[in-house]
Every structure is written in C-alpha cells, then in structure tokens.
C-alpha cells in the first residue's frame, strides 16, 4: 500500500479570507444571540425613545387621541391648563352637555367664551391611557380641540425634540 501525505499550505491571502469568514461568523452569532433576548431591553428602549407625537409640517404637535374609545385629532397645547374640546368634538366623543352645563367663562384671544366642565372617562394618546381626565367643552367654534395639562401633567414625563414629543406613561 502506498501512503499519501497531506500537505497543508497556508499563504497570506488564505489567512485573510479565513479571518474574514471567522469574523463574519462571530458577528452573525452575536446578532442571533441579541435577537434571541439579550438585546430585547435595548430594542425596547430604542422603540420607546421614538416620538409619540410627530411634529407636523406646520410646526405644531398634533396628537391622534382616543377619547372614550373614539378617535380624535387634538393640538398638543402645554399652555392650556385643561383638555379643551369643541362642542362638535365632544358630541363625536359621546360627551353630552346641556345649556345649563356651561357654567364657566374662559377668557380667550377671541374674547370670553362659555365652557362646561366634564370628566372624560378615558383619554389615550400614543398608547398612554389615562382615566377620569378633567376637560372643558367650549361653546364656540374652535379650529381644534386641545390636549392640555390636565392630561399632560399626569404623565410621568414628556420630552420635546425637533422630530416630535415623547410621552412617558
């Protein structure tokens, strides 16, 4: 019988190719481990840092809110002490007020307007749902209902960035 010898030849190019393949394999293994749970907390923090309410082209922050299960677009207004609904938005949200309920007078840029204090059963924005939110229904035309501090002040925090607002429940 004849013995065949095996000769292994390693040249610099082969060593570089082997090192690149090894590095690529290790990177893939690390990525799979990260996706398998080790990186979930980091991924969650990246998602939660995304803006809850994007800044609109007009420079304002418009929130897609859910008032007692009904969708409503609201202007985020940190200068409004209370969530303020137009009468039409209140009706769409199922909030009923009668003429006798308009017991408060608000001084606005357009002059005094009558308002009815109400409590919204629930108000949710960007997944942050609060219950029993104080609000006012205004007996006047409003360009938009306002997401005021009676909601915003109950959050654990919110942060304004150029791309939008981040709410923390």
C-alpha positions as CSV (number, residue, x, y, z in Angstrom):
1,X,0.0,0.0,0.0
2,X,1.1,3.4,-0.8
3,X,0.8,6.2,1.8
4,X,-0.4,9.6,0.6
5,X,0.9,12.5,2.6
6,X,-1.2,15.5,3.1
7,X,0.4,18.8,2.8
8,X,-1.3,22.0,4.1
9,X,-0.2,25.2,2.6
10,X,-1.2,28.5,4.2
11,X,-0.5,31.6,2.3
12,X,-1.3,35.2,3.5
13,X,-4.3,35.5,1.3
14,X,-5.9,32.3,2.6
15,X,-5.2,33.5,6.2
16,X,-7.0,36.8,5.4
17,X,-10.0,35.0,3.9
18,X,-10.2,32.7,6.9
19,X,-10.0,35.6,9.3
20,X,-12.8,37.4,7.5
21,X,-15.0,34.3,7.4
22,X,-14.4,33.8,11.2
23,X,-15.2,37.4,12.0
24,X,-18.4,37.3,9.9
25,X,-19.5,34.1,11.6
26,X,-18.9,35.6,15.1
27,X,-20.9,38.7,14.1
28,X,-23.8,36.6,12.9
29,X,-23.7,34.5,16.1
30,X,-23.7,37.7,18.2
31,X,-26.6,39.1,16.2
32,X,-28.6,35.9,16.7
33,X,-27.9,36.0,20.4
34,X,-29.1,39.6,20.6
35,X,-32.3,38.8,18.7
36,X,-32.9,35.8,21.0
37,X,-33.4,38.0,24.0
38,X,-30.2,39.6,25.1
39,X,-31.0,42.7,23.1
40,X,-34.7,43.0,23.9
41,X,-34.3,45.6,26.6
42,X,-32.1,47.7,24.3
43,X,-34.6,47.3,21.4
44,X,-37.4,48.3,23.8
45,X,-35.6,51.4,24.8
46,X,-35.0,52.3,21.2
47,X,-38.7,52.0,20.4
48,X,-39.7,53.9,23.5
49,X,-37.4,56.8,22.5
50,X,-39.2,57.2,19.2
51,X,-41.5,60.2,19.2
52,X,-45.0,59.5,20.5
53,X,-46.4,62.5,18.6
54,X,-44.6,63.7,15.5
55,X,-44.1,67.4,14.7
56,X,-46.3,68.4,11.8
57,X,-45.2,70.4,8.8
58,X,-47.0,73.5,10.3
59,X,-44.6,73.2,13.4
60,X,-47.3,72.1,15.8
61,X,-47.7,68.8,17.5
62,X,-50.9,67.0,16.5
63,X,-52.0,64.0,18.5
64,X,-54.2,61.2,17.3
65,X,-56.1,60.8,20.6
66,X,-58.7,58.2,21.6
67,X,-61.5,59.8,23.8
68,X,-63.5,57.2,25.5
69,X,-62.9,54.8,22.5
70,X,-63.5,57.3,19.8
71,X,-60.6,58.8,17.6
72,X,-60.0,62.5,17.7
73,X,-57.2,64.7,16.4
74,X,-56.0,67.2,19.1
75,X,-53.5,70.0,19.1
76,X,-50.9,69.5,21.9
77,X,-51.0,72.7,24.0
78,X,-48.9,72.9,27.1
79,X,-50.3,76.4,27.6
80,X,-53.8,75.0,28.1
81,X,-54.4,74.1,31.7
82,X,-57.2,71.7,30.8
83,X,-58.1,69.4,27.9
84,X,-60.5,71.5,25.9
85,X,-63.0,70.1,23.4
86,X,-65.1,71.9,20.9
87,X,-68.8,71.2,21.2
88,X,-68.7,69.2,18.0
89,X,-65.7,67.0,19.1
90,X,-67.4,66.4,22.5
91,X,-70.6,65.2,20.7
92,X,-68.5,62.9,18.5
93,X,-66.8,61.5,21.6
94,X,-70.2,60.9,23.2
95,X,-69.8,63.6,25.8
96,X,-73.2,65.3,26.2
97,X,-73.6,68.7,27.7
98,X,-76.7,70.9,28.0
99,X,-77.1,74.6,28.0
100,X,-77.1,74.7,31.8
101,X,-73.7,72.9,32.0
102,X,-71.9,76.0,30.6
103,X,-71.1,77.5,34.0
104,X,-67.6,78.7,33.4
105,X,-66.3,81.7,31.4
106,X,-62.9,81.4,29.7
107,X,-61.0,84.5,28.5
108,X,-59.5,83.7,25.1
109,X,-57.7,85.7,22.5
110,X,-61.1,85.9,20.7
111,X,-62.8,87.1,23.9
112,X,-64.8,85.4,26.6
113,X,-66.5,82.0,25.9
114,X,-68.7,79.8,27.9
115,X,-67.4,76.4,28.9
116,X,-68.8,73.3,30.6
117,X,-66.6,71.3,32.9
118,X,-66.7,67.5,32.2
119,X,-64.7,64.4,33.2
120,X,-63.6,62.2,30.3
121,X,-63.9,58.5,31.2
122,X,-60.6,57.8,29.3
123,X,-58.2,59.6,27.1
124,X,-55.3,57.8,25.3
125,X,-52.5,59.2,23.2
126,X,-49.7,57.1,21.8
127,X,-50.6,54.2,23.9
128,X,-50.7,56.2,27.2
129,X,-54.2,55.8,28.5
130,X,-55.5,57.8,31.5
131,X,-58.9,57.7,33.1
132,X,-61.1,60.4,34.7
133,X,-59.4,63.3,32.8
134,X,-60.7,66.8,33.6
135,X,-61.8,68.6,30.5
136,X,-63.8,71.6,29.3
137,X,-66.3,71.7,26.4
138,X,-66.3,75.1,24.8
139,X,-69.5,76.6,23.4
140,X,-67.7,78.2,20.5
141,X,-66.1,77.3,17.2
142,X,-62.5,76.1,17.7
143,X,-60.1,75.1,14.9
144,X,-59.1,72.1,17.0
145,X,-59.6,70.6,20.4
146,X,-56.6,71.0,22.8
147,X,-54.6,68.3,24.6
148,X,-53.9,70.4,27.7
149,X,-52.1,69.9,31.0
150,X,-55.0,68.0,32.7
151,X,-53.7,65.1,30.6
152,X,-50.1,66.0,30.0
153,X,-49.5,66.9,33.7
154,X,-50.5,63.4,34.8
155,X,-47.8,61.7,32.6
156,X,-44.6,60.7,34.3
157,X,-42.9,63.0,31.8
158,X,-42.8,64.1,28.2
159,X,-39.9,65.4,26.2
160,X,-39.9,67.7,23.2
161,X,-37.4,67.2,20.4
162,X,-37.3,68.6,16.9
163,X,-38.8,65.5,15.4
164,X,-41.6,65.2,18.0
165,X,-42.8,64.7,21.6
166,X,-42.1,61.5,23.6
167,X,-44.7,60.7,26.2
168,X,-43.9,58.6,29.3
169,X,-46.9,57.0,31.0
